[in-house]
Amino acid sequence: MMEEDKNKYYVLKGRAVPEVLLKVVEVKRLMELKNNMSVKEITEMVGISRSSFYKYKDDIFPFHDNMTGKTITFVVQMEDEPGILSGVLRLIAEYNANLLTIHQAIPINGIATITLSVQVSPDTKDLSAMLKDIESKKGIKYLKLLGRE
């Protein structure tokens, strides 16, 4: 698989998703419901190893047809150059998403790390396309979806 394909976003039907990934989603769901149980206990109950859970937990999320009112949080690493961050914020606005929070760490070695939380509204366009457009902007080094609520 080419490196660029590893960072693309896909929507798959459940039958096309490997069982281990479906189990990771189940562990995440159970962790929200059973906050008194450990990761070890829940992964054993579901039937996957803790290492499999930790390997994939940040890469798979259930798709919800109606994401209105939901929040996505992602981290972006970019060159510390004027205009790059404003371009990202402009893209978010063009997709009709509402920027809720932005946190920028002090740039290190010319790379700024930004964490953004964005609210999805009824007018928000395709989030996968938005993330792909952000990733493809000049000066963007890395983008990772951290979570959604």
Secondary structure by P-SEA (a helix, b strand, c coil): cccccccbbbbbccccccaaaaaaaaaaaaaaacccccaaaaaaaacccaaaaaaccccbbbbbcccccbbbbbbbbbccccaaaaaaaaaaaaacccccccccccccccbbbbbbbbbbccccccaaaaaaaaaaccccccccccccc
